[in-house]
Structure formats: C-alpha cells, structure tokens
Amino acid sequence: MRDEGRSGCPINATIEVIGDRWTLLVLRDVMFGDRRHFREIQSGSEEGIATNILADRLKRLVAAGLLSREEAGRGKKAEYRLTEPAIQLVPIMAQLGAWGLRHRPTTKQLRVRAELLEEGGPELWDEFMDELRESHLGIPRPDPEKPTATDRLARAYAAAVAEVGTTTGRTGHSRT
C-alpha cells in the first residue's frame, strides 16, 4: 500500500501511516509486549481497543508493510510479526515515551520502560532492535551472549509493579 499521499513531505508521509492513536498503540503492544495474535493484542490493551478497530489497524499495518501476517492453518491463530520498517520505529517510540514522561501524567508501572529506554539511549534502542529482528525476522543478534534489552525492560517493569503493589491499598490507589 504505497500511495502518493497528500504531499511529498516525509513527516506527512509518516503521519499518514502511523498518525492515529490506535496504530501506534498496536505497534507498541507487538513491539514491547511481544503480543503476536489478535486476542493477545486485544485482551492485553491497557486502553481497551475494540475488536473492530483492532482488526482495521492490523489490516492497515499489514498493507503498509509494518507488520506481516503469517497465515494460520486450520485450528491455529494468525500471527503478526514486525517488519524491518516497524522495527526501525523503536527510536521514535522511545522519544514519544520520553516526551510523555516530561509532559503528561503517567503511572509508575507504565512509565518505567520509557524511563529505561530514555536512559539507555541509542545503544539500548539498537540492542532492542537487534532482539526484535531476531524474534520477528529470524536474524540472529550480533552478540547472543549479552544480556537482552528485553530482559532489562521486563525486570524494570516487574519491579515497578511490585513496588506499586506494596504501596497501594485494596482500592488500587497509591498511598501518598
């Protein structure tokens, strides 16, 4: 799905593909949540994406070349995988998260990965992109013995969830 777009502006061309809220959130969930099946993406959505919107966004992302869809065999679920152009969005996603940290209200457990990505900078982003290439495209990581960025992100998230769990009461609201 490579159309001419409204103008030859590279920012416009990008916005036409990823410029709506749900598209970026679907990519986020596949990228950072390793959700690859429709139900995983839908049920794991913090924002509560509707099934019709999710189906539309997945279809658009496949058509735009940001996701590939592995056809499901009988009794199996279709699997979505990031393509190289989608993997190259990691720095943009990290920058969006960094902006949100500074300018929008966030929760401890949902901000921790953005903090780690901001602190890790381009080196961490490159490591994470190498991991995504390995898991989505089958391209081995350059240094398979090195601890993964995914593990660091998962540990940071688990620690934040545990910390929030110890500071919240039955209502789930933070004790301040």
C-alpha positions in Angstrom: 0.0 0.0 0.0 2.3 2.7 -1.2 0.2 5.6 -2.3 1.4 9.1 -3.1 -0.1 10.7 0.0 -1.2 14.3 0.4 2.2 15.8 -0.2 5.8 14.8 -0.7 6.6 15.8 2.9 8.3 13.0 4.8 6.6 13.9 8.1 3.2 13.8 6.3 4.1 10.5 4.7 4.9 9.1 8.1 1.8 10.5 9.8 -0.4 9.1 7.1 0.8 5.6 8.1 1.2 5.8 11.9 -0.6 9.0 12.8 -3.6 7.8 14.6 -3.7 6.8 18.3 -4.6 3.1 17.8 -2.0 2.4 15.2 0.9 3.4 17.5 -0.6 1.5 20.4 -1.0 -1.7 18.4 2.7 -1.4 17.3 3.7 -0.7 20.9 1.9 -3.9 22.1 3.5 -6.0 19.4 6.9 -4.4 19.9 7.2 -4.1 23.6 4.6 -6.6 24.8 5.5 -9.4 22.3 1.8 -9.8 21.5 1.5 -11.5 18.2 -2.1 -12.8 18.0 -5.3 -10.8 17.7 -6.7 -11.9 21.1 -3.4 -11.2 22.8 -3.2 -7.7 21.5 -6.9 -7.1 22.2 -7.0 -8.5 25.7 -3.7 -7.0 26.7 -4.6 -3.5 25.6 -4.4 -1.1 28.5 -6.5 1.3 26.6 -9.3 -1.2 25.7 -9.1 -1.3 22.0 -12.4 -2.5 20.4 -12.2 -5.6 18.2 -13.4 -3.8 15.0 -10.7 -1.1 15.5 -8.0 -3.6 16.1 -9.0 -5.7 13.1 -8.9 -2.5 10.9 -5.5 -1.4 12.3 -3.9 -4.8 11.9 -5.1 -4.9 8.3 -3.8 -1.3 7.6 -0.4 -2.2 9.2 0.0 -5.2 7.1 -1.0 -3.3 4.0 1.5 -0.5 4.9 4.3 -3.1 5.3 4.8 -2.5 9.0 3.5 -6.0 10.0 3.5 -9.3 8.3 0.7 -11.7 8.9 1.5 -15.4 9.0 -1.5 -17.2 7.6 -3.0 -19.5 10.2 -3.5 -23.1 9.4 -6.7 -25.0 10.4 -7.3 -24.6 14.1 -4.4 -22.1 14.5 -4.3 -18.3 15.1 -2.8 -15.9 12.6 0.5 -14.5 13.9 1.6 -10.9 13.3 5.3 -10.0 13.1 7.1 -6.7 12.9 8.9 -5.9 9.6 12.1 -4.1 9.4 10.4 -0.7 8.8 8.4 -1.2 12.0 11.5 -2.2 14.0 13.1 1.0 12.9 10.4 2.9 14.7 11.9 1.9 18.1 13.8 5.2 18.4 10.6 7.1 17.6 8.6 5.1 20.2 11.4 5.8 22.7 11.2 9.5 22.0 7.4 9.6 22.2 7.7 7.8 25.6 10.3 10.4 26.8 8.1 13.2 25.7 5.2 11.7 27.6 7.3 11.3 30.7 8.1 15.0 30.7 4.7 16.4 29.6 1.9 14.1 30.5 0.6 12.3 33.7 1.7 8.7 33.8 1.7 5.8 36.2 4.8 4.3 37.8 4.4 0.8 36.3 3.7 2.1 32.8 6.4 4.7 32.8 9.3 2.6 33.9 10.1 1.1 30.5 10.0 4.6 28.9 12.4 5.8 31.6 14.8 2.9 30.9 14.7 3.5 27.1 15.4 7.2 27.6 18.3 6.5 30.0 19.7 3.7 27.7 19.5 5.9 24.6 20.5 4.8 21.2 22.7 2.0 22.4 19.8 0.3 24.2 17.5 1.0 21.2 19.9 -0.7 18.9 20.1 -3.7 21.2 16.4 -3.9 21.4 16.0 -3.6 17.6 18.5 -6.5 17.2 16.3 -8.6 19.5 13.2 -7.7 17.5 15.0 -8.7 14.3 15.9 -12.0 15.9 12.4 -12.8 17.2 10.4 -11.3 14.3 12.6 -11.7 11.3 14.9 -14.7 12.3 18.1 -12.6 12.1 20.5 -13.7 14.9 21.6 -11.0 17.3 25.2 -9.9 16.9 26.1 -10.8 20.5 23.8 -13.6 21.7 25.8 -14.0 25.0 25.0 -10.4 26.0 22.0 -9.9 28.4 19.0 -8.8 26.4 17.3 -5.4 26.5 14.0 -7.2 26.7 15.1 -8.8 30.0 16.1 -5.4 31.4 12.8 -3.9 30.4 10.9 -6.8 31.8 12.8 -6.7 35.1 12.3 -3.0 35.5 8.5 -3.3 34.8 8.2 -6.2 37.3 10.0 -4.2 39.9 7.7 -1.2 39.3 4.6 -3.4 39.5 5.9 -5.0 42.8 6.6 -1.5 44.2 3.2 -0.2 43.3 1.6 -3.3 44.7 3.3 -2.7 48.1 2.1 1.0 48.1 -1.5 0.5 47.1 -4.4 -0.4 49.3 -7.4 -2.5 48.3 -8.7 0.3 46.1 -5.6 0.2 43.9 -4.9 3.8 44.5 -1.5 4.8 45.5 -0.9 5.7 49.1 0.8 9.1 49.3 
